[in-house]
Amino acid sequence: MDLSKVNNEEKLKLCRWYFKAGFFCLPFVWLINSIWFFKYAFLRPEYDEQKSIRKLVIWSAIGALVWAIAVASWVTTYQTHRVAWGEFGDWISVVTPTGSA
Amino acid sequence: MPDHYSPDDVCPNRNQGYCDSNQPWNPDGNSFLIKDWPFPVFLVQDDDYLKNITDCYKNFNTPVDSTQLSKPLCTLLLKSHMFAAVNSEVCTRRMVQQMVSIVKFCDPLGSENIVYPMISHNDTKEKKLIAVIARMDSTTLFDGLAPGAMSAVSGSATLMVLAEILNDLRPVIKAHDMFRGLTFILLNGESFDFIGSQRIVYDMEQGTFMTQNNKITLADIGMIIELSQLGPGKTFFVHRTADTYAADFANSLIVLSKNTTVEFKLSSMQPNQLPPVSINTFLGANSNISGIVVTNYDKSFTNRYYNGLFDNDTNLPVNVPGSQFENKLPPKGSTQSNLASAATIIARSIANAITKNEAIPYDIKLSRYVESVNEVLQCYLVSRKCKLFEKLYPMIASGAKGPEVLSLYVGIPTSVSHITRATWKVLAYLGSDSETSSSENCTALCSKDSELQCFWVKEETGEGKCVMSSARLLTAVSPAFEIEGYNWSSKQYSTWTESVWADTSVRMFVQGDHTKELVVMLSGLFTFFVSLASVYFINKNYESLFASMLIRMENC
């Protein structure tokens, strides 16, 4: 969809819809939302819906960031502690790499 | 050949038995087998390959100095990725728990033991057994290469011929009162913390050892005689437990060896300070058993290549001068002659122990057994294309592929160990009775006695023989893998496993020097950025660049 061909009201609707969708554990939707509407939230001359879009973009970005931090820290912990966790570590693993540790 | 090389521990199988670290059994041991190697190790035996590698090294890599930084270098890429990680407990557990894809990480080591009850203890007055045992497996660092000439074959070959001698004496023995039964056991996986003997002891404790009609428990065993690392010399040392029965038996060996070509001596170690051999497993479970270990060493191994790749027919020489052209008997003083002589002496002592009557005359023709020892040793040490294997197990004798000398590595239970099966047939063939028959009638001969297993052999003369033997193959996998919820840290049983691997390879190539690599890298980067910039430029200015084209397209 080409956002430049959509009117502002439609844009806000779309942005809000993406923001809500992100709550279903879909951080990539938030990420896309924040990038996609970034131009219309901050760079375009002011229009009626811009304030709302800006708010949605900021919160989408924050949500995506929190997710990224959470996932990154889990992955780091899992990869570095998988062997030390022993039986539990193997139990939560879906694919165990072959070879050393 | 180095003058010593043993990749095993200085105290082999040190978790069991006696070993003084100041005066260990295997002083040449460098423990390569039990080290964690962080890189692959390959053995190159092909002379052409070796020459290629050394030539490549000499041409590109020498001299070894700073000039190496600026010239192309000969490189070997060794690939040997092992799937298993951490330890046996972890790799076994992971195998069970894989959810999505089924990946096997490791297999328990194991194969089959061979048990041959020659005289049942139920037929004797004391209802006790004499068990003659020897181990038949060896190992080295390398796959498919475990000759174990002195480490394993010297003992197992002597045991097979000992079974032949005692089977020949059996009619005479049976004519007298018998006090003790007799069983022969060839153990597998002993190089890896006594897998075979631990399994036998476990099965005995569970009451599932041998057949329903001929159960053997630990309490049935009176004495164990172990043959471990014998020859090539004429001196044999007797190690024993501290009881009088063992002392008497050791003494009878020494007395009987007088005025023969070989010499039996009492070990200078204290009684009960037994070598690192399988008997320790049985004594650990029942200390009332009398134990005798016959070896070629006193306080430490005379074998300088214990469980090593050089433990071959040079270490235990079996060459018979002129044997390729005529059926010549190995001369007096040869390995074969010494082992056969020792076997006759042990056979006499065992016969005396069974009958408790030293006056019985036995007619033992040594030359016959020297020939047997020779035939067996040729098969295991010189070539699998030998008379016995051709007759009994043509599959391993006839195949063109594979090494001449078969590996005695225990392997994993899911793949049949042909050398073990062949050994079972050799023991049965040498040590049991046979009847002339056609191959069709052979199975019928066995149907009347469930204890017997029959197989048909075609002799060189063309005559067919049906071998009827009570020798059996029994699973030799550590009890640790049988017991549910086994406590891995208990160290009670052997837990050795073998990693799964996909492929191994060695690749040799010449690696470019650093300047050349840098040039390639930089020109790549240059091309990348130039194309990036031009694409951006074209994209930005396409309207003016392709103006004429665009107009034409709009027109149509």
Interface residues (C-beta under 8 A of the other chain):
Chain A: V83 G86 E87 D90 W91 S93 V94 V95 T96 T98 G99 S100 A101
Chain B: H81 M82 F83 A84 A85 V86 V90 R93 R94 Q97 Q98 M99 V100 S101 V103 F105
